[in-house]
Structure formats: C-alpha cells, structure tokens
Amino acid sequence: MEKMNENTIGRFGHLREKYLHEYRKDEYLEMALQGEIPEYLKLVDDEAGHFYSQTVDALMVAHGIDDKLKASDPIKWNGLANNARACAREIVIGELIGE
C-alpha cells in the first residue's frame, strides 16, 4: 500500500478530520490506531470535491450564470459565481463533512 502524506488531503478532508477529532473521538481514535485516517480522509476529500463541482455547476445553470453573462457583465458574473461556490461549499460541508 502506498503511503499518503498530508499534502494529498485537501480542504474537505481536513474539515472532516477536524469534525471527527472534535465530535467523534472514539471513531477517530479507532481509525487512527488501525492506520486508516489518511486513506479515509483522501476518499472523503475526493467524494466531497466531486460533489462540490457538481453542485457549483448545477447552481450556475439554475441561476443563469453563463458565458453570455460573463461577457456582458463580468463583475456581476464574478459576484454570482462566487456566491454559487460559497453556497456549494456550505452544502458539501453540511451533507458530507459534518454528518
């Protein structure tokens, strides 16, 4: 099995680790003793990242945040796109990170 270092775990994996450490200590310690933490966090991070991308795309389509808007009003497009990304981040954290 390939060793994973901390750099392979992204934002959502680190958030899940913090959640487990704070709210599910027994589960976290059990996984740590078995050496499962890095692989588990990488899986969570990958799944959350995929869900995040899908959610951003869906929000952009649902709110008409497209290339036409980007060309006609880039400042408005940027604000709406940033809002879609922030909403998607909150959805992912609520659904996958702090279960």
C-alpha positions in Angstrom: 0.0 0.0 0.0 1.3 3.4 -1.0 1.9 5.9 1.9 -0.1 9.1 1.7 1.2 12.3 3.1 -0.8 15.2 4.5 -0.4 17.1 1.2 -2.6 14.7 -0.7 -5.6 15.5 1.6 -7.5 18.7 0.6 -9.7 21.2 2.3 -12.7 18.9 2.7 -10.6 16.0 4.1 -9.1 18.3 6.7 -12.5 19.6 7.7 -13.7 16.0 8.1 -10.7 15.2 10.2 -11.4 18.2 12.4 -15.0 17.1 12.8 -14.1 13.6 13.7 -11.5 14.7 16.2 -13.9 17.1 17.9 -17.2 15.3 17.8 -16.4 11.6 17.3 -13.2 11.0 19.2 -13.8 7.3 19.7 -14.3 6.7 15.9 -11.3 8.9 15.2 -9.0 7.1 17.6 -10.1 3.7 16.4 -9.3 4.7 12.8 -6.0 6.2 13.8 -5.0 3.0 15.7 -5.7 1.0 12.6 -3.9 3.5 10.3 -7.0 4.2 8.3 -7.1 8.0 8.7 -5.1 9.1 5.6 -6.9 6.8 3.2 -10.3 7.6 4.7 -9.7 11.4 4.5 -8.5 11.1 0.9 -11.7 9.3 0.0 -13.9 11.8 1.8 -12.0 14.7 0.1 -12.3 13.1 -3.4 -16.1 12.5 -2.9 -16.7 15.9 -1.5 -14.7 17.6 -4.2 -16.7 15.8 -6.9 -20.0 16.7 -5.2 -18.8 20.3 -4.8 -18.0 20.6 -8.6 -21.4 19.1 -9.5 -23.2 21.5 -7.1 -21.4 24.5 -8.4 -22.2 23.6 -12.0 -25.9 23.0 -11.1 -26.2 26.3 -9.2 -24.5 28.2 -12.1 -27.0 26.7 -14.6 -30.0 27.2 -12.3 -29.2 30.9 -11.8 -28.2 31.7 -15.4 -24.5 32.3 -14.6 -23.1 31.5 -18.0 -20.6 32.8 -20.6 -23.1 35.2 -22.0 -23.4 36.9 -18.7 -19.7 36.8 -18.2 -19.1 38.6 -21.5 -21.8 41.2 -20.9 -21.3 41.9 -17.2 -18.1 40.3 -15.8 -18.4 42.0 -12.4 -22.0 40.7 -11.9 -20.9 37.2 -13.2 -18.0 37.1 -10.8 -20.2 38.0 -7.8 -22.8 35.4 -8.7 -20.2 32.8 -9.4 -18.5 33.4 -6.0 -21.9 33.2 -4.4 -22.6 29.8 -6.1 -19.2 28.5 -5.0 -19.8 29.6 -1.4 -23.3 28.0 -1.4 -21.9 24.8 -2.8 -19.2 24.7 -0.1 -21.8 25.1 2.6 -23.9 22.3 1.1 -21.0 20.0 0.9 -19.9 20.7 4.4 -23.5 20.1 5.7 -24.0 16.9 3.7 -20.7 15.2 3.7 -18.3 16.7 6.3 -20.4 17.1 9.4 -22.7 14.1 9.1 
